[in-house]
Amino acid sequence: VQLQASGGGLVQPGGSLTLSCAASRIAFSIAAMGWYRQAPGKQRELVAAINSGGSTNYADSVKGRFTISRDNAVNTVYLQMSSLKPEDTAVYYCREGGFYDGNYYWGYWGQGTLVTVSS
């Protein structure tokens, strides 16, 4: 399994950024995909997930600001982030897994991409 995240960078508060995660060596179309983040000194947390049917879930802290989507034609999952806040600063990771009986089950991690929200 290979998960290649990209798109991180420096953005001002209130700005937008879109992360991408290209997957290979997995059955992408039937996989659940998620975006996690880890801020300095904090535990890694799940911020958004999407199952194979396109249903999504978000952490309360990002609802209404972040959108997860997937393109099965190019085996890529995206995280569109808007109205960014300094507290969104973190290393963002993508992860693959499954979705069964209403629950996510997570597997391999991708490498992280750093998002810094600062003026």
N, C-alpha and C positions, 0 to 999 in steps of 0.2 A: 504494500500500500504506500502510495506517495501522495502527500497533500502539500501543495506549494502555495503559501499565502503571500499576498503582495498588496501594495496600495497604501501602506502606512506612511506617515509623515508628520510634519508640523502644520497645524492649522490654528487659526485664531478662534477664540470663543465665539459661538454663534455660527461658525462655518460648517462646511460639509466635507465629507470624504467618503469614498467607496472602496471597500476592501474586496479582494477576489481570492478565491481558493480553488486552484485547479487540481483535480483528483485524477489519479491514474492507478491502474491495477486493482480497481474495485468495481463492483457492479453498481455504478453510480446511480442509475435510474431507480434502483430499489433501496438505496441507502438513505438513512436519515443523516442530515448534516447539521452541524452546530458551530456557533462562534462562542468562544470563551474569551475572557480577558483576565489579566492579572496585573493589578496596580502595585507599585512599590510597597512592600510591607503588608500586603493583603493576600488573602487566599484567591486562587483562581475561581472564577464564577462563570456560570453559563449565562450569556446575555440573549441569545436568540437560537432557535432551532426550527428546522423545517423537515417534515417527513416526506416520504416518497410521493404522497398524494398532494403535497403542496400546503398542507396545514402548518401553521406557524405558532410558535410560542415565544414570549418575550419576558425578560426580567422587568419588574415594575419600574426600575430606574431608567429604562430606555424606551418604554412603551410610548408610542406616538412620535418618537424621534428616529428610531432605527427601523430599517426594513430588511428582512432577510429574503432572498429569492434564489432560485436555482435555474440553470439552463442545462438540461440533460443532453442537449445536442453537443455541448462542448465540455461536459463533465465539470462544471464550475458552479460554485455557490458564491453569492455576493452578500455583502453587508453594507447597505446604504445608511450612512450616519449623517444626521443633520442636527441643527441647533446644538452643536457640540459644546460641552462644558469642560472646564479644567478637570473635573472629577472623572471624566471619561478617559483621561490619560492612562494608558496601560499598554502592555504587550497583548495583542489580540492573536488568538490561536483558532484554527479550524479543527474540527474533529468529525470523524465519520462514525456511524453506528447503525442501529436498527430501531424500528418502532413497532412494538407488538402489544396488543391488548391495552392500548392507551398509554403505554410507557415507552420512554426512550432508553436504549441500552447503548452505551458509548464504547468505542474501540480506539482506533489509532488517532494519534495527534499529528497535526502538521507543525512546521516550525512557526514561530511567532513573527508578527510584524508590529513594529512600534508605532503607536499613535500618541502624539503629544499635542495637547490643546493648551495653548499659551499665547498671550499677547506679547 
